[in-house]
């Protein structure tokens, strides 16, 4: 009788653990099946790489669509599973949902780029699906070990994606540079985890919060070592998030890798890493925030200065978005400094809006494909915008909406994402730093206005023939523009979603 009772208990425990990551298991299983399918057919004479690449596009879209369906029909529950290694709540549920939606957008802009660049590798789609799976596990991670494994799995896939274009020396250089610098960040992550585990004897984030509830009773050497360990961890996370002064890899890597890979780096890991920030700073080590704030202030100021001033010097699209990402990350740090529920809520709101703006950016840049006989060429430089106000008025309007939203001009969605963070910072007496960030962003607005000058007032004698955008990309681009323009009409839904997600994250 006891045997059957223990057996049923074990089965229920396995079912309980598997339930929360059902979409991830489906995604991982189908990815492995696609890998076998690609290996078998890639050697076929009748189904070579070009045909197989188009087949993998439809299979990838099907896998992502079914994963979204599984996630939608799943009931979000706040619970620990796999012995506390992973944690599921409303934040992980909605973040996974947005992750899959943005992944579908990246897939839709990837295929025409790969066709034009003649990158016929089915391995790209396998690596892309594995990257989504690893980022999703970062969202669930709730232990130092699970955090390290999931982040390193994500990083290894990103290293391979960075050098996926084997015929390009720029891609090879970017992959090598990303791998070398990423190894240093992995060392920081390991050292910080080892210090915390050796001091406290636990690795679970909930156990950290219980032990650190009365840290005032410990001696100075213990506290200083604990702060050093936490600083090492934050340094590794800031490297992955592209925060200055740990940003040196991003401009060169963003510029060297293929455009869909740049979109993957810029969009997918952001929400997952922000969730890690919040778990560490607001759940596990909340009592250490006054000491950690000095480090956050330094990174916030540096990110704002480097990101905004660095963008002025850029002439290439992908380097520009790299520095723009650095500048916008200062708002995340400013929100972390505020230390209240409203600021945490504004982080989720900001990341969703920024991800939409980034996706729109890559859709627009993908459309800057010109026909120069006998080849199709993507315009890498920003100067390619000249004459756009005459050649393609609708696309020029889309660029205008995107740049005004990045600059934070009302009533666009980018304004509200920054406004909520600035209000929470002023409310929590970070007035000086807030004024500095506002002044620097006002300075950045002049650079964003440069795009309107290029499109409508600068002309060149050579008329470029733009290749029309395909229908699916046109639909995605229009949806992104509409959301940035008309989000002001109904902010309540996204605000309520942010409240629910952040409340479940810190409780």
Order of alpha helices (4+ residues) and beta strands (2+ residues): alpha-alpha-alpha-beta-beta-alpha-alpha-alpha-alpha-alpha-alpha-alpha-alpha-alpha-alpha-alpha-beta-beta-alpha-alpha-alpha-alpha-alpha-alpha
